[in-house]
Structures are given as structure tokens and as C-alpha cells.
Amino acid sequence: MAKTEAQAKKEAQAKFDALESPMTKSVDGKIMEYDATDDAQWIEDETQRILYEANEKWSQDRADNYPSIIEFVEAYTEKEILEDSTKWDAYVTAYEKVRSDHPKPE
């Protein structure tokens, strides 16, 4: 489901508030606790990650999982030239599975 920036920020803030121990960073080999600027940056980074996961990741997941262009060409060629749709039917099934496994956000 698509999320707005306000929804993502609220979710990021809730995650931040749920952290049990203070967050730390290493600066010049010294361990220091986060300050208010670091806290705000963590929340902003988490907000952007949540937005990406909710609104954009599906596109990359589809691109990563679609059958290859070589599989497409081979299946299409066999269907059109040899009149054998076996590979084409398998290609279409695999293509539709990717679309159902990685739906567009609503």
C-alpha cells in the first residue's frame, strides 16, 4: 500500500521511540551517543527507507525477477515461427507470477 511522507515519518518516529538503548556512533575512534541532530537524521533516513519500501521497491523487485529478454525472444520466436507455444505459455506464467508477487502499491 502506498504511503505518504507523513505516514512514513510517523512510523519512523515510532520505531525510533521504541529503541531501548541510546544509539551510539564512532567519531575518531571514540564511541559517542547520538545527539538531537543525529536523532533527526536517523528519523529522516528511516522515513525515506519506509517510503522507498512502500512506494518504489516493487518496481525494482519486478525488474530483478522478470524472465530475461533472451527467454522472451526465444519463446516468442518459437511461438511465431515454429508455432509451438510451450515456451511462450511458460514465459507468460512466469511474467504474471512476478507481477502478482510484486504488486504496484495502491
Sequence and secondary structure as in RCSB ss.txt:
>XXXX:A:sequence
MAKTEAQAKKEAQAKFDALESPMTKSVDGKIMEYDATDDAQWIEDETQRILYEANEKWSQDRADNYPSIIEFVEA
YTEKEILEDSTKWDAYVTAYEKVRSDHPKPE
>XXXX:A:secstr
    HHHHHHHHHHHHHH  S  EEEETTEEEE  HHHHHHHHHHHHHHHHHHHHTHHHHHHHHHS  HHHHHHH
HHHHHTS   HHHHHHHHHHHHHHHHS    
